[in-house]
Amino acid sequence: MAGAIARHLLPLTAHVDGDDRLSVGGCDLGALAEEHGTPLFVYDETHLRERCRDAAAAFGGRATYASKAFLCRAMAALAHEEGLGIDVSTGGELHVALSAGVPADEIVLHGNNKSIDELRRALEVGVGRIVVDSDDELDRIDALVSGGLPTPKVLLRVTPGVEAHTHEYVMTGHDDTKFGFGLASGAAESALRRAEASPHVELVGIHAHIGSNIFLLSGFTKALEKLAPFVRRASLGELSIGGGLGVAYVEGEESPTFAEWAGVLQQAATEHGIDTPLHVEPGRSIVAAAAITLYRVGTIKDLAGIRTYVSVDGGMSDNPRPVLYGSGYEAFLPRATGADRPMTATIVGKHCESGDILVRDAQLPADLAVGDVLATPVTGAYGHSMASNYNKVPRPAVVFVRDGDARVVIRRETLDDLLRLDT
Ligand SMILES: *Cc1c(COP(=O)(O)O)cnc(C)c1O
């Protein structure tokens, strides 16, 4: 039988009061659900700030926040205030980061298919770095800079040919990938020669990002080993090893700390004769564990001898990760945080497909009832940022909680928002 939800899966300021109710940032979760409605993303602002500071400290300030994990103006501003640059991978993410007041020169532009418009905006505002991903992109930069726009500082994205130990869909460092210039094929070498000779780019570094949610740090050390001869030959001022540090989502998982990650990377770099300063781009590991999603239980169906289905008022539209990657989550009731969870049930959403599963075989308290607020922890990364309006379900609100105060940073969509784009 499963016991109470594990403390290490809850945000930093999570606190259980005398009645066994959970508060985060000094705000009672049941009361937040009441006031702001459900589904609701609740982010512990203290936790977010600590993670940003930890990352900045572990890497001597050479860390940028990969904003695709979770982005809104408040998040971009927070990460920047805490000493991180901001990674964006589209013109849309760039727009949000700029509109949050992040200085352009602290923004890094990624993407395997940056459009001419995206590149033009990046050059016009003067982003700090462009991570170049293809020859076609170099052609586009040539054309824009020849046309009078300023010369950008660029890194070359190289795929080192390692298979990180993670889900196939989020592996990005192997040879058969759409990302970057392959090391093994010689594409990286030709791109290096072209960029060095080009008057239209200022080549400042090499970049590699091998994947996401990686627990085994050996994936990173192998990448550094493979990159080393190329990096030494290129002899540039920066080496970014990307993001990808794993996060504990369920009972029994344990993730490395930023300090451990930094230590292992630095040791591997030294071992392989790389003296270029190391940069990183954590996304998931900054935001995932900072948030809890609150849902309201709507129906409970006990199919005798088969399975119990607990339906909540969200689903794949606010957390598509279980559908996309088969990801697991824990669930608990914030009104009974310390309760044992002897009941096995599958938590599903309200969308019109059987695949709309949030937690398969979740462990829950036996007295779970219709109307309960149900919580899934560790939903801060790739949840709201991947949210959709499938079935015309309005996307949830997001609140940042701190010192007893809940600040709405993304308001809940209204029914009228669903008509906004119709002509
Ligand atoms: C997605 C991505 C990251 C962040 O990955 P996480 O697993 O969220 O840390 C960093 N860099 C690049 C280039 C990415 O595409």
The ligand as an SDF file (V2000), in Angstrom:
LIG
                    3D

 15 15  0  0  0  0  0  0  0  0999 V2000
   14.6810   21.9700  -24.6540 C   0  0  0  0  0  0  0  0  0  0  0  0
   16.0310   22.5310  -24.6800 C   0  0  0  0  0  0  0  0  0  0  0  0
   16.6720   22.8300  -23.4830 C   0  0  0  0  0  0  0  0  0  0  0  0
   16.0770   22.5430  -22.1420 C   0  0  0  0  0  0  0  0  0  0  0  0
   15.8830   21.1890  -21.8910 O   0  0  0  0  0  0  0  0  0  0  0  0
   15.3690   20.7090  -20.4640 P   0  0  0  0  0  0  0  0  0  0  0  0
   15.3110   19.2360  -20.5890 O   0  0  0  0  0  0  0  0  0  0  0  0
   14.0350   21.3110  -20.2490 O   0  0  0  0  0  0  0  0  0  0  0  0
   16.3680   21.1580  -19.4530 O   0  0  0  0  0  0  0  0  0  0  0  0
   17.9170   23.4250  -23.5440 C   0  0  0  0  0  0  0  0  0  0  0  0
   18.5120   23.6970  -24.7270 N   0  0  0  0  0  0  0  0  0  0  0  0
   17.9220   23.4130  -25.9040 C   0  0  0  0  0  0  0  0  0  0  0  0
   18.6070   23.7490  -27.1590 C   0  0  0  0  0  0  0  0  0  0  0  0
   16.6680   22.8160  -25.9240 C   0  0  0  0  0  0  0  0  0  0  0  0
   16.0890   22.5260  -27.0820 O   0  0  0  0  0  0  0  0  0  0  0  0
  1  2  1  0
  2  3  1  0
  2 14  2  0
  3  4  1  0
  3 10  2  0
  4  5  1  0
  5  6  1  0
  6  7  2  0
  6  8  1  0
  6  9  1  0
 10 11  1  0
 11 12  2  0
 12 13  1  0
 12 14  1  0
 14 15  1  0
M  END
$$$$
